Amino acid sequence: MKQLLIDFLCDCAGGPLLYVGRDMKTTHEGMQISASDWSLFMGHLDATLKGFELPQQERDDVVAFIESTRGEIVES
C-alpha cells in the first residue's frame, strides 16, 4: 500500500515511477469519507509538512495537488 502511494504521487508529479493502481474514485468508493474526515486529514498533512520544515511554496503546491483529488475521494 505504501509503495502504491509513493508511485501515485511520483507519477502525478511527473515520474519517473509509474502508478499502476486503481483510480482515486474506485479506490475510495464505499469508504464513506466525509468532508469532516477530509478536514482532519488536511490538518494532519499541514502539520506534517510544517514538521519537515517544507518551505511555504512547496507546502502550497502539495496542498493544492491533494485538494485536487478531493472530489474523487469525499463522498458526503
N, C-alpha and C positions, 0 to 999 in steps of 0.2 A: 504494500500500500504506500509506504513512504517513497519508494522508488518511482511509483506511478505519479505521485505528486511532484517530485523533482522533475521527472520527464515532462509532465504537463507544463509546469512553469517555465522550464528551459525552452521547450518547443514554442510556447506563446511569445517568449522573449526573443525568438529568432534563432534558436538552436545552440549547439549542434545536436542535442538529444531529440529523438523523435518520440512523440507520445502516441501510443497505440491503444490506449484505453477507451472506455466509453465516453460519450459526450457528457457535459455537466448536467443537462436536464435528465437524461436517463440515469446517471449515477445517483442523483439526489432525489429522484422521484419516489414518493411514498414516505420519505423521512420526516415529513411534516415540519420542516424547518420554518419557523415563524420570523416575522420582522424583529421580534424581541430577541430571538436566538441570534439573528444576524448582527444586531447591535452589540450584543455581548461579545460575539466573535471579533467584530471590528475593534472593540475596545482592547481585547487581548492582543490583537495584531498590532495596534498602535503602541501598546506598552512594550511589546517585544521589539519592534523596530527602534523605539527610543532606547531600550536597554542595550541594543547593539550600537547605539550612537550613530545610527544611519543619518546622514545629512538630510535636511528638510526636503530638498528637491527629490531625492531618491525615495524618501518616505511617501511623498505625494504621488510619485509615479507608481509605487507598489499599491497604494490605497486605490488609486484610480483604476488600475488593472483589476484588482479584486472586486471593486464595486461594479465593474463591467460584467461580472458573472452573476450578480445578484438576481437578475430576472430569471435565470435558469435554475436557481437554487432555492430561493424563498418561495414557499407555497402559499402562505397565508399572511 
